Amino acid sequence: MRDCTYEDGYVVAERELEEGVEVVRIPTPAVVTIVTNSNTPRIASLRRKIDAMRKGVTVWTMKDLGIPPDWVGLRNSPTVVKKMLPFPRKDRKAKRVKTEEIGQMLEELVKEGIIELGGE
């Protein structure tokens, strides 16, 4: 995303595509995401870092925000993970081969069906 503004209840954003830039206008509420390199953060001075440490972080609870407990938490999440599977691991082997043994190694790999020789 290149630019994002709020206008009269709508989010107006420019998103970068391979062919150019597309401007989209969507009603709120909306979720907006950005790419990693979209912002160059300012380097905070030592004075600002010290001020930030002294100021601390404000923590708001559900009570502070007036949110009922049955609106939050895993039980009330609209997302449900039905199943998780581990990524299949492939057994990999390494073998150090001398230059003069490369031909023999290729023959073995073709014989075992690991690679297929082809040409033009």
C-alpha positions in Angstrom: 0.0 0.0 0.0 1.3 3.4 -0.9 -1.1 5.8 0.7 -4.2 5.5 3.0 -6.6 8.2 4.1 -10.0 8.3 5.9 -12.8 10.3 4.1 -16.4 10.5 5.3 -16.7 6.9 6.6 -14.5 5.4 3.9 -10.9 4.3 3.7 -9.3 5.4 0.5 -6.1 3.6 -0.3 -3.6 3.3 -3.1 -2.3 -0.2 -3.6 0.7 -1.1 -5.7 0.2 -3.7 -8.3 2.6 -5.1 -10.9 0.9 -3.1 -13.7 0.7 0.2 -11.7 -1.3 1.7 -8.8 -5.0 0.9 -8.0 -7.1 3.3 -5.8 -9.7 1.6 -3.7 -12.5 3.1 -1.5 -14.0 0.8 1.1 -16.5 1.5 3.9 -15.5 1.2 7.5 -15.0 -0.8 9.5 -12.1 -2.1 7.5 -8.8 -4.0 8.0 -5.8 -2.5 6.3 -2.4 -4.2 5.9 0.9 -2.8 4.6 4.0 -4.3 3.2 7.2 -4.5 5.3 9.2 -1.8 3.5 6.4 0.8 3.3 7.7 3.0 6.1 11.2 4.2 7.1 11.0 4.7 10.9 12.6 7.8 12.4 15.5 7.1 14.7 14.5 8.3 18.2 17.0 10.5 20.0 18.3 9.5 23.4 16.1 12.1 25.1 12.9 10.7 23.4 13.9 7.1 24.4 14.3 8.2 28.1 11.0 10.1 27.9 9.2 7.0 26.5 10.7 4.8 29.3 9.5 7.2 31.9 6.0 7.5 30.4 5.4 3.7 30.3 2.7 1.8 28.5 -1.0 2.3 29.2 -2.9 -1.0 29.6 -6.7 -0.9 29.1 -8.8 -3.7 30.4 -12.2 -4.9 29.0 -13.8 -3.0 31.9 -12.0 0.2 30.9 -13.2 -0.2 27.3 -16.7 -1.3 28.3 -16.5 -4.6 26.5 -18.5 -7.6 27.8 -16.3 -10.7 28.6 -18.3 -12.8 26.2 -17.1 -10.7 23.2 -13.4 -11.6 23.7 -11.1 -14.6 23.9 -10.6 -17.8 22.1 -14.1 -19.1 22.7 -15.6 -16.0 21.0 -13.2 -15.8 18.1 -14.8 -16.1 14.6 -11.7 -18.1 13.5 -11.6 -21.8 14.2 -8.6 -24.0 13.4 -10.0 -27.4 12.5 -6.8 -29.2 11.9 -3.0 -28.6 11.9 -0.6 -30.9 10.2 3.2 -30.9 10.3 5.1 -30.0 7.2 6.3 -33.2 5.6 10.1 -33.6 6.0 12.2 -35.0 3.3 15.2 -37.1 4.2 18.1 -35.4 2.6 21.6 -36.9 2.2 24.8 -35.2 1.4 27.8 -36.8 -0.2 31.2 -35.2 -1.0 32.2 -36.1 -4.5 35.5 -35.6 -6.3 35.4 -34.0 -9.7 36.3 -37.2 -11.5 33.4 -39.1 -9.7 30.6 -36.7 -11.0 29.8 -38.9 -13.9 29.4 -42.0 -11.7 27.3 -40.0 -9.2 24.9 -38.9 -12.0 24.5 -42.5 -13.2 23.6 -43.5 -9.6 21.1 -40.7 -9.3 19.4 -41.6 -12.6 19.4 -45.3 -11.7 17.7 -44.5 -8.3 15.1 -42.3 -10.1 16.2 -39.2 -8.2 16.9 -37.2 -11.3 16.0 -37.6 -14.9 18.4 -36.8 -17.7 17.0 -34.9 -20.7 18.1 -32.8 -23.5 16.8 -30.5 -26.2 
